[in-house]
Amino acid sequence: QVQPVESGGGLVQAGASLRLSCATSGNTFSTTTMAWFRQAPGKERELVEGVNKNGGTYSAPSVRGRFTAFRDYVKSTVDLQMNDLKPEDTAIYYCASRPFSTVASNADAYESWGQGTQVTVSS
């Protein structure tokens, strides 16, 4: 089972870029679907980007064209490149994994979660 650990959050101004990284432990990374979720205060946790075991990706409509997930099978990491950040992107960002071949939008479908990293975008 893959255990994610996030890093790279911070405070930035609107329009800036930020890159989050998710390091994993365990030996099943190549057969695991990875995803980035975020949760803003008072809101439900929502899927941002997903990458299946074959490298196929999914982007939520709200971030499509601005965010990209990069999966490195050698380092067993999944990075989230975020460009043109907006105040509404402010949230805690979580990396998650599930031992299946498809990206799921439901947070309950993921078995392992990192501790989260805060991203704050000021206007």
Secondary structure, DSSP 8 states (H G I E B T S, - for coil): --EEEEE--EEEETT--EEEEEEEESS-GGG-EEEEEEE-TTS--EEEEEE-TTS-EEE-TTTTTTEEEEEETTTTEEEEEE-S--GGG-EEEEEEEESSSS--S-GGG--EE---EEEEEE-
